[in-house]
Amino acid sequence: MDDQPLNEKPDMTLGFLAKQDLYTLSVGDLDERIEALKAEIIRCEKAKADRGDSRSEAEKLFKF
């Protein structure tokens, strides 16, 4: 795990990436970028699913 503290505000690096000129990247660089973005999507989807699971568990706990 990184030793850097978590930021309160989300890192807007994706905004920068969306503006980058892809024409200057090689095919290998593009493949690497695609794989990194796919891995990030999977990580985000897992976090979202975990959050949904914990919410439904909390709702069950407090439902009378």
HUCOR-V670709 format. One record per residue. OMEGA is omega in degrees with one decimal (999 if undefined). NEAR is the number of other ideal C-beta (glycine too) atoms within 12 Angstrom. D_CENTER is the distance of its C-alpha to the mean C-alpha in Angstrom with 1 decimal. Layout:
BEGIN
omega:OMEGA near:NEAR d_center:D_CENTER
omega:OMEGA near:NEAR d_center:D_CENTER
END
This chain:
BEGIN
omega:179.5 near:5 d_center:15.5
omega:177.2 near:7 d_center:15.6
omega:-179.1 near:5 d_center:18.6
omega:177.8 near:7 d_center:17.1
omega:178.1 near:7 d_center:17.0
omega:177.3 near:10 d_center:13.9
omega:174.7 near:10 d_center:14.1
omega:-179.4 near:6 d_center:15.1
omega:179.5 near:6 d_center:13.8
omega:176.4 near:10 d_center:10.2
omega:-176.6 near:14 d_center:10.3
omega:179.2 near:11 d_center:11.2
omega:179.4 near:14 d_center:11.0
omega:176.0 near:16 d_center:9.6
omega:177.2 near:10 d_center:12.9
omega:-179.2 near:10 d_center:14.8
omega:-178.9 near:17 d_center:13.6
omega:-178.8 near:12 d_center:14.6
omega:-176.0 near:10 d_center:18.0
omega:178.8 near:15 d_center:18.6
omega:-178.0 near:11 d_center:21.6
omega:-178.4 near:14 d_center:20.7
omega:-177.8 near:9 d_center:24.4
omega:-177.8 near:9 d_center:24.7
omega:176.3 near:15 d_center:22.4
omega:178.0 near:11 d_center:24.0
omega:177.6 near:11 d_center:23.3
omega:177.2 near:10 d_center:22.1
omega:178.8 near:16 d_center:19.7
omega:177.4 near:17 d_center:18.4
omega:178.8 near:13 d_center:18.1
omega:179.3 near:14 d_center:16.2
omega:179.3 near:21 d_center:13.8
omega:180.0 near:17 d_center:13.4
omega:178.5 near:14 d_center:12.8
omega:179.0 near:17 d_center:10.2
omega:176.7 near:18 d_center:8.3
omega:178.4 near:14 d_center:9.2
omega:178.8 near:14 d_center:8.1
omega:177.2 near:18 d_center:4.4
omega:178.8 near:15 d_center:5.4
omega:179.2 near:14 d_center:7.4
omega:178.9 near:14 d_center:5.5
omega:179.3 near:16 d_center:4.1
omega:177.6 near:14 d_center:7.7
omega:178.7 near:14 d_center:9.2
omega:178.8 near:14 d_center:8.3
omega:179.3 near:14 d_center:9.6
omega:178.5 near:14 d_center:12.5
omega:178.9 near:14 d_center:13.4
omega:177.8 near:14 d_center:13.6
omega:178.9 near:14 d_center:15.8
omega:-178.8 near:14 d_center:17.9
omega:178.4 near:14 d_center:18.6
omega:-179.4 near:14 d_center:19.6
omega:176.9 near:14 d_center:21.9
omega:178.2 near:13 d_center:23.4
omega:178.3 near:12 d_center:24.1
omega:177.6 near:12 d_center:25.7
omega:-177.3 near:11 d_center:27.9
omega:-175.0 near:10 d_center:29.0
omega:179.0 near:9 d_center:30.1
omega:-178.4 near:8 d_center:31.6
omega:999 near:5 d_center:35.4
END
